[in-house]
Amino acid sequence: MSRSRGADAALAALATVAVTLPLTDLFTPTSAWVRPSLVLVIVVALAGVGLRALTTVRPLVVAGQAVVLAEGVALIHGGGHLWAGVVPTPETARALGVLLGDAYATVTQFSAPAPADRGTTLAISLLVAATALATDAIAVTYRSPALAGIPLLAAFLAAATNTYTGLAAWLVVPPAVVWLAMVGRQGVRSLRTWGGTAAPGGRPAADPSAAFAGLGRVVGGTALAAAVVLPGIVPHLSPTFIADGLARGDGGGGGGGTVRLSTSIDIARDLADRSSDPVLVYRTTSKDPEPLRVGLLDSYRRGRWQASSDISFVPLDGRLPGASALPSVKRTTEKITVSSSSIGVPQVAMPANPLGAPFPVNSWQVTGDGLVELTQPVGEYTVEYEQLAPTADQFGATPEGNAPNPEDLALEPRSEERVRTLLDEITDDGDTPLETAVAIQDYLRSPTFTYSEDLADQTAQGARREEPLVSFLDNRRGYCVQFSSAMIMLARAGGIPARMAVGFLPGAIDGDDRVVRVSDAHAWPELWFPDLGWMRFEPTPGVRSGVAPGYTREASSPGSSAAPSASASTSPSASAAPRPTGDVTAEDPTDPGSTTTDTGVLDVVRDNATSIGVGLLVLLVLALTPVGAWLARRRARARARDDAERTEAEWQSLLSRLGDIGLVPHDGATPRRASQELGRAAYLTPDEDAALGRVVATLERARYARPGTELPDVQDDVRTVWRAALGRRQRLDRVRALLLPEEGRRHWLSMLRLPARFRRGGAPAPDDED
């Protein structure tokens, strides 16, 4: 068994990752902190494997890991503050300290999920990396996996106790299972060192570690099941939280907790929640209230939306500027007065184009996209805002082709061809930007598209992935996110900058108030026009969103808000809208004659090319190593100059294979002493032990006999001993020994060294393989 203990290091790293799973509910986007955290966990594990292979001084191993970890943190998070771009300096520490201060402000002021900005990303990756270092040191270097449960539990509780809802089983079970595997592995290893003797009568003795492991699995599984089930039936007190941050809310289902719409990949989860709990109560002076915005998203990657920038600032004059439209654009100033809000910080609900200073000083900021965010809770507020009523000619004559942000014109590569083809079908050459936008809106609001909340439910539950844009355009069935995504991409293809807004519909009238409920969560597109700024459009069918904005209805021909544009067929049948062109990737429920083509398989392969490639690479590696072991044995026998060298090669191969299943004689043991130790540890029967004795006797003759002495071939006896020892190990040990033999790894490493030897002008020596 290698003292580097690579398998144990991998388990320790996996346990560290498992205990951080609850953090996925606390910080968003998850990818922002997961990637650096995983990199640091891998760095700690690989450093430990390498250092343990070099030295047996345990404190030196841990210290070396800490140094490597510090360098990794500096490279990932301290860019721009390193000497020569590599060496950390006091300036690096000061910069990281500033980021940690920002992280503290975030976790004490924001409700979950809090933004994963640079500060929180650094803090999370440090927490995960420190857990990885402590776990690897205790469980692997000091060989005490049971004690490693202390840092693992501490890291788990840091995340688990900061959510006001109960943890799902998938967050609790994985870390427990991995920790039990670590403890069980150490226990089985310790038990096997006791050895044993053959059973009377020549029967093979059972490996006691198998029964020990089986009992351990039963006890561990029972304890884990009880840990998952009992909390659900035993009353418990409310948890406490970090400085009243992250998990603020009472966790009840009756409207007392905070609500925060996702601004990344979990929009479907919010839209699928059709709870009637109120989240906002307000009054307004407007006769035509607008949706209330809480988030802006402009980056679309593989069917998922998120914000591309996390820059925020406070205006120098401390006031919101209102609309950016030219002064000639007609507008009215309206007002909303919010008397109750349970929307979590930093989000705040308000219409577009707010004016003035509606919030206390130091309680708000503005993002680079112009979105207002809170830095501390504000339950009541009054906001004035400008409601625009532009004329058609004020939308501009031609698409400008530029945008406030390059992301506002970016198209998804997978759907670009389909989107451009469809845009050509529903618009005419020479259409103005407004005519293009209205044609897109009218097409998506036509009867050929169906609003379906079932898809949002399935996506939120993980039963299906976020619907690809091409599939939505072909199926013509979806919810507001997909309608908005389609309009945004079609508008961008027409040269009009576009982005997505998330928030709430205006709510229902209740006396003099309007009440917004959780079920009013909504998403809609905003399109940018140089003389007007960002303008709202509404492609989602009226059954969900109501009527479209007035300036889009006035620009449409009579009745066009519910029918395709003039460039499309006006037949009242289901085929009135332009039929999709190109390959169909899914079955169209509106056309009973449609069928799914083979391109669906191609789309799946293309969408999952990376995963498929990784899987094939893993299979290749798994196949190469056993083949390498077979080649190594053949090469060793072929290169043997006489029977003595062939016997030596067989003995070394047997020792290597037995080492793969954990049977290693003491250092310096003679062949005869090694055979005694291996015979007891492998529980060999008398016949099998006799085969091992013949191998050792032949080896001793080979080492001390005259050169050229004829010796019996021990290959069959070696095979007998190996199969007997392998058959009495646990299934996992057998699989690992067969798939990852040490002989195979050494063989391929030696092949990699061959070119360098030949470049030095010499052939490899006969014993260079080892």
N, C-alpha and C positions, 0 to 999 in steps of 0.2 A: 504494500500500500504506500503510495507516495506521501511523503511528509508535507507536500504542498496542499493536500486535502482539497482538491478542486471541486469535488462533488459537494462537500460540506460547505465550501464557500458559496457555491451556487444556491444551495438551500438557504443560507443566511441572507443572501441578497434577495431571494424571492420572498422571504419572510418580511424583510424591510419594506419591499414594495407592497406586500399584502396589507400591512398595518396602516399604510397611508391611503387606502381606498376611501375612507370617509371624507378625506379632503376634497374629493370630487364634488361633494355637495356644498362646499364652503367657498370655493374660489373659481372664477370663470374668466377667460376660457381655460379649460383644463390643460390644453396642449401647451400653454405658456409656461407652466411650472412642471409638468410631467417630464418634458424632454431634458431640461438640465438636471432634474433630480435623478432620472434614470442613468444619465451619463456619469454622475458622481457616484452612484451606487456601484456601477460597473467598474469605475476606476478604483474604488476601495477594494472590491473583490479581487480584481486582477493584481493589484499591488500586494495584497495579502498572499495570493498564490505564489507570486514571484519571490517575495521576501522569505516565505517559509521554505521555499526550495533552496535558498541561499544560506540561511542560518537557522539554528534552533534556539537562539536567544529570543525569548518571547517579547520582553519589553522593547527590544530593538525592532522587531517586526511591527508592533503597534505604533511605535514612534515613526517608523518609515511610512506607514500608511497615513498617519496624520500629516506628514510633510507633503506627500503626494496629493492628499485631499486638499490641503491649503493651496497648493499650486493650481489644482483643477478649479477650485472656486475662483481664484484670481483670474484665470484665463477666461472663464465663462462670464463672470459678473463684473470684473474689474477692467474691462477694455478701456484703453485710453489713459489708464493710471498705472501702467507697468513700465519699468525701466527696460528699454530695448524691446518692449512688447512682450516680455516673458517674465521678468523678475519682479515680484511684488515689492513695494516700497511703503513707507509710512503713509504716503499719499493714497495708496490703494486702500489701506485700512480706514482712513478718514472717509473716502468715498463710499466704501461699503457701510460704514457707520451711518452716513446720511440716509442711505437706502433703507437700512434697518429702522431708522426713525420714521421714515415714511410708512414702512410696514406696520409699525405699532399704531400710527394714526389711522390706518385703514381698518385694522381689526377691531379697534375700539370705537369706530364711528360708523362703519358700514354694516348693514344687515346681510346675511348670507342669501345668495352667493355674492361675495365681495369681489371687486375687480382684481385680477391677477396682474398688477402692474410690476414694474421692475423691483420695487421694494418687497412686495409680498412674494414674488418669485424667488428672490434671494433668500428670504427668511424660510420659505418652505423647503427649498433645496438644501439649506444648511441643516434644518431639522431632520430631513430624510437622510442626508449624508452622515450626520452625527449618529443617527440610529444605526445606519449601516456599519459604521466603524465600531461602535460599541458591540453590536451583535456579532460581527465577524471576530472581534478580539476575544469575546467571552466564549462563544460557541465553537469557534474553529481553532484559534491560536491556543487558548487555554482549555479547550475541550470540555466545556461545561455548558452544553446547550440548554439545560434546564434553567440556569441562572440568566441566560440570554433573554428569557421571557420578561425580565424586569425592564430593560430599555425598550423592548418591543411593546409591552403594555403601556409604558409611559407615552410613547409616540402615538399609540392607538387612542388613548384617552384624550390626548391633546386635540384630536380631531373629533372624536365621538361625543365629547361632552360639550361641544359648541354647536350642536344642532338641536332645535326645539322639538323635533319629531324623532320617533324611534328609528333605529337603524334597521335597514333591510338585512335579511339573513345573508345575502351575497356579500355584504360588507363585513360580516362577523365571522363567517365560517372559514374563508380562505386563510386568514392569518393563524387561526387556531389549528387548522389542518397542517400547515407548513411547520409550525412550532412542534406539534406532536411528531411529525416526521423527523425533525432534527433530534428530538429526545430519543425516539425509538431507534434511530440509526446508531446513536452512541451506545444505547443499551445493548443492542444486538452485537455490536463490535466488542464490547467489554465481555459479554457472555461467551463469545467464541474463543476468546483468549484462554478460557479455562481448559479447553480440549476435551477429550473423552476417550473411551475405549470401545472396541467392537462388542456387539451384543453376543451372548452365548449362542452356540449352535451355528455360528457363521452368518447369522442374519445381519443385514446392514443396520447399523445403529441410526436412530433418528437424530437429526440435528436439533438439540434443545432450543436453539434460537428461533426455530420456526414456530414452536408452540408458544414461546415467550412473545414473539412478534404478534401472533394471532390473538393472544390474550390482551396484549397492549392495544391492538386495534379495536377490540370489543369495548374495553374500558374507556378508551379515548373517544370512540364514537358515541357511547352512551352519555358520557359527561358533556360532550359537545351538543348533543341533542337536547339534553336537559338545560344547558345554558341558553339555547335558542328559544325553547318552548316556555320555560318557567317565567321569564320576564313578561311574557304576554298575558299571564294569568295572575301574577302576584302584583298587588298595588305597590307603587313606588312614588317617592317624592320628586318634585320638579328638579331638573339639573341646574347647575350654576354655570356661568359663562365668563369668558375673558372680558373683564372691564365693561360688561353690559354690551358687548359688541357681537358681531357675527350672528348669534342665535337669538337676537332680541325677538320677543313674541312669546305668547303663552302656549303656543303649540296646540291650542284647542281648535276644534273645527267650526266654531261658531262665530267667526269673524273677528276674533280678538287678535289674531296674529297678523304680522306684516305680509304684504304681497309685493313681489318684485318680479317683473317680467324678464325673461331671459333675453339677453342681447347677443346670443351666439347660436349654438346648435340646438338648443332645447325649446325653440319657439313652439313646436308642436305640443310639448308637454303643457305649456300655458294655455294654448288654444283648446286643448282637449278637456281642460278643467271647466266644466259648465256649472260650477257652484253658484248659488244665488247669494252668497255672502257679499255684503256691500264693501267696496274698497274706497269709495269717494262719494261725498255728498256736497253739492255745490249749487249756486244760483248763477244765472247769466243774464246779461242784457240782450243777447243775440236772439233773434227769432229763428235763425238757422245755425244752431251750434255745430262746431266742428269737432272731429275726433280729438282726443287729448293725447298728446305725444309724450312718451317716456324714454324712447330710445331711437337711435339712427344707426343703420347698418349699410355699408357700402361695398363690402368685399364678399364675393360669392365664390366658394371653392367646393367643387364636387357636391353640389346640392345643399350647401350649408352657408348661412349668412353670418357675418360678424363685422365689427367695426375695425377699420384698418389703422386707426390712430387713437392713441390714448392721451394726447396732449390736452391740457386744460389750463385755463387762466381766469383771472378776474379783470373785467374791463377797468381801465384807468379811472374813469369817472364813476365807477360803481353802479352803472345803469345799463339796462338792456336796450338795444338800439331800435327794436321794432323791425318792420319789413325793409328789405334792401331794394325795393322797387323804385323806379324813377318817380319824382314828385308828381308827374302828370297822371299817374295811375290812380284811379278812383279808389277810395278806401273809407272805411268807417272804424271808429275806435270802440271796441266792446270791452266788457269786463266780466270776469268770473270771480265769485267769492266762494272759496272752499271752506266749509265749516267742519269737515271731518275727513281725514285721509289716513289710510293704513298702508300706503305704498312705502316700501322700505327704501331707506337711504342707499345709494345716492339718487335714486330716481324720483322725479316729481312730475305730476301730470299737469299739463297746460297746453293750450292751443299754440299753433305756430305764430311767429312774429310778436313775441311778448315785448312790452314796453316798461321802462322805469326800473325801480328797485323794489320788487315785491317782497323780498326776504331780508331778514336782519343781516347786518354786516358780518362778514366772516362765516356765513352759513351757506354760501352758494358759490358756484363757479360755472364757467362756460367751456365746453369742449371746442376743439378745433372745427367741428362741424356746425357749431352754433347751438348745441343742445345744452339746456340748463340742467345742472346737477346740484344736489344738496350735499353739504359736508356734515350736517347734523340735522336731526329730525325737526320738521316744522309741520305741526298738525293743522294750523289754520293760516290761510293766506289769501290775498286778493291780487289778481293779475289783470292788468289792462293789456290788450293786444289789438293788432290791426288786422282787419278782415278786408282782403283785396277783392275788387270787382273789375278786372281788366277787360278791355275790349279785345276782339280777335286780332287786330293789327298790332297790338302791344306785345304779342307773343313772339314777334319777329317774323321775318320773311323767309329765311333759310336757316337750316341747322348750322350752328356755329362751329361744331367740331372740337371745341375746347371745353374745359370743365374746371371747377374749383379744385378738384382732386382727380388725378389720373384714374383712380379706381372707379370713378363715376362713369367711365366710358368703357371699362373692361368687359369683355365677353368671355363666357365660359367656353374653352376650346371644344369640349365634347358636343356642345349644342350649337356652336356658331353657325355651321352650315345650314342646319335645320331652321334656325331663327331667321337668317337672312332670306332663305327661300320663302318662308311664310310672310315676312315683311313685304317682299315684292308682290305677293298675292293680294294682300289686304290694303295696300296703299298704291297711289298713282305717282308717276313721275311728276315732279314739280309741286308736290304737296308741301304746304308750309309746316313748320314744326308743330303748330297746334292741330292742323288737319291730320298729321301723322299720328300724334298722340291720341286724338279723339277716335281715329279709325281703329287703333289698337285697343283702346278701352271698349269701344262698341263691339268689336269682334269677341272679346273675352266675356262681355256681359250678355252675349246673344244666347238664345235658347239651346244652342248646340253644346254649351258647357253646363255642367252640373256642379252645384256646390255640395260637398260631402264632408261632414264632420267625422264620418267613420274612419277616413284615412288619417285624420289628425289623431284619433284614438289609437289606432294601430301603430302609428309612428311613435307616439308618446310611450306606449307600452313596450316598445322595442320589437314588436312583431314584424315590422317592416322598416327598411331604411328610408331616409328622406327621399321623396319621389324625385327621380331625375327629371329635368326640365323637358327633355324630348319625350319621355313617356307621358308626362302630363299633357303636352300639346297633342299627342296622339289619342290618349284616353279621354281627354276633355272632362276630367272629373277630379276635383281636389278641393282644398280649402284656401283661405285667404292668402297664406304665405305663397302658395303655388301660383295663384292668379297674379299676385303682385310680382313674383319673380319673373313670370312670363312677360308682363308688361315692361318691367325694367330692362330685360334683355332685348326685347323688340325695340324699345325706345333707344337704347344704346346703339343698336345696329343701325338705327336711323340717324345717328349723330347727336342725339339729345342726351345729355348727362342725366342719370337717374340713380336713385338710391331707395332703400326701404325704411319706412318708419314703423315703429311698433308702439302700441299704446292701447287706448280704450275707445270704443264707440261712445257717443255723447250720453248714453244712459237713458233711463225712463223717467218721465215726469211723475213726481210725487208731491202734489200740492204746489207750493212755490219752489220746491227744490227739484233737482235732478239727482238720481241715485245711479251710480255706476257700480256694477257688480263684477265679480270675477269672470263670469261668463261673457262679459262684454269685451274681453281681450281681442285685439284686432291688429292686422298689419295692412299697410297700404303703400303704394309707390309715391315718391315725390320726384318731379321732373324739373330741371333747371333751365331757365330762360334768361338771357343776359339782362333784359330790362326789367325783369320781375323778381328774379331769385328763384327759390324753390316753391313749386306749386303742387298742390295735392291733386291726385287723380284716383279714381275708384273703379278698378276692373272687376272686383268681386261682385257676383250677381246680387241684385237688390234684395233677395230673400234674406241675405245676411247683412249687407251694408247700407240698405236704403237707397236713396237717389244719389246720383253722381253730382259733383260740384256744379254750380250754376253756369260757370263760364264754359264748361265742357258741353252742357246741354244746349246752350245757345249756339255753339259752334257746330252742332250736329243738325242734320236734316230732320224733319219731323219723324218721330218713331225710330230714329236710328240708335237710340240708347239701348234698345232691346233687340237689335238686329245687326248683321254684319254690315261693314261699310259698303259704299256704292260699288267698289271694285269687286265685291264678292257677289255671288249669286243671290238673288232675292227670293228664291223659292222658299215657301213655308215649310218644306220638309226638313228632315234632320240633316239632309245633305246641303242645306243652304250655305253653310260656311265652307270655305275652301277645304277640300280634302287634303289631308297631310300628304306630302310628297316624300320620296326617299323611303328608306327601310323602316318598317313598323317594328317597334321593339316590344309592344305589348298588345293584348287583345282589346279592341275597342268595344265597350259595352253598349254603345249606341248603335252599333251595326252588327246585327246577328250573323251576317255573312262573313265577317272578318275573321281571320285566323292569325295565329302567331307564327312568324317566320323564323327561320334559323338564325337570323341576325340577333335574336335575343340572347343566344348563347355567346355570340361574338361580343355583344355588349357586356355581358357578365365577365367574360375573360378580360376585356379591355379595362373595365372598371376595377377589377381585382388583380391586375397584372403584377403589382408588387407582391401581394400575398402569395400568388401562384409561383412567382419566381423564387421567393424565399422558401416556399415549401419544396420546390424541386431541388433547390440548393441543399436543403437539409437532407432530402432523400439521397442525393449524390454523396454527401459526406458520410451518411450512414452506410452506404454501399462501399465506399472507397476504403474505409478502415478495415473491415473484415477481409476484403480482397487483398489489402496490403499485408495483413498478417499471413495469409496463405502464401503470397509471393515471397515474403521474408523467409518462411520455413523452407520453401522450395529452393530459394537461392542459397540458404545456408547448407542444405544437403548437397546441392550441386557443386558448391565451392569447396566442400570437404575433400582433402587430398587422400584421406585414408579412413579406416573404420574408427580410429580414435577421435578424429575431428568430427566425424558424423555423430558419434555418441555424445560428445561434448555439446554439439549444437542441439541435439534432442533434449538434453538435460536443461540447458539454458532456456529453451522454448517452454519446457514444462514449468520451470520456476516462474517464468513470465506469465503464463496462463493462470497458474494457481494464484499469483499475485493479483490478477484481475478480479478474483472472487474473494480477496481478503486473506489468503493463506500465504503468509510470508515467514520464513524461518528467521531466527535471530541473526544479526550481523556476525560474520565470522564463523558461523556454524559449518562444520565439515559436512560433506554429502551424507554420511551415515547419520550424523546428528540431525541434519535437516530432514532426512527421511522419517526419522522417529517423530519429530515435531509435526510434520505434515500429515503423517498417518493418523496421529491422534486427532488433530484439528479437523481432518476431512472425514473422520469416522469410517475408515476403510475396513472392509471385511478381510478375513485372513487371506483369501485368494487375491484380493486387490492389493493388500499389503505385501504379499509375496511378489506381485508384479513390480511394485515400487522397489522392493529389495533387489530384484534382478537388474533393474535399471541402475541402481547405485553400485552393485557389484561390478557390472560391466564398465561403469564410469571409472571406478577405482582401478580396474585393470588397464583401461585406456590411458590413464594418467601415469601409471608406473611401469607398464609393459614396454618392451622394445618397440621402436618404430616399425611399422609395417605388420605388426601382429594382427592376425585375423580375429575379429570380435563379432559376436552375434548382433543382429539388428534389433534395437530396442524400441523401434517405432510402435509396434503393436502394444507393448507393455506401457509405453508412455500414453498412448491413446486410452488404454483401459483405466489408468489412474486418473487421467484428466476427466473422462466421462463420469467416473464414479464420484469424484469430488464435485464436479459441476452439478450432477443430478441431485445432490443433497443440500444445495443452497436454495435460498428463496428465489422466487420467480424474477424479482427485480434484479437481483445480483446476476442471475443467468443471462437475462436480456442485456444488461450492461456489459458483461464480459464478452458476449458474442458480437455485440454491435460496436463496442469501443475497446478492442483489445490493444494492449500496450505495444505488442509487436507491430501492429498495423501503423500506429502513430510513429514509431521509430523508423519504420521502413520508408514512409513518405518524407520524413524529415531528412533521412539520409539521401534520398533522391534529390531533394532540394540542395543539399550540400555538394553533390557531385559536380555541377558545372563550375563551381568556384575552384575545386581541386584541379580540374582539367585545365582551367585558365592559368593555374600556377605551373603547368607543364608536367605534371605527374599524374599517374593513375592512382586510384584509391588503394590503400593498403587492404589486405584481406580482412583485417579486424576493424576497419573504419566504421563498419555498420553500427557498432554499438558505441 
